[in-house]
Amino acid sequence: GGGGELADRQVARAGEVGEVAIEQMKFIPQNVRVKPGTTVKWINREKRNNHSILFEREGLPESERFFPGASWQRTFSKPGTYPYICGPHPEMTGVVEVAE
């Protein structure tokens, strides 16, 4: 376990990877801040649920469903706020903030 102490400083530098865990039907951290050019990687840490990432506001296609132990990633090149949901579980929400 552990890792909770890092939750308040989830700021990645350009070219780095920001990680979001999916656990207990939640995105952790729910809001992640990264610099432009950062790749954000979602890792499914559930026991059995599969999830997808859907950037509805941008009208992007839903990611493929990914199962426990699998991950999906996206690189963010432009500053902005990118809200997203889980396709099969729209009550699960998160935000990627991209800022210099």
Order of alpha helices (4+ residues) and beta strands (2+ residues): beta-beta-beta-beta-beta-beta-beta-beta
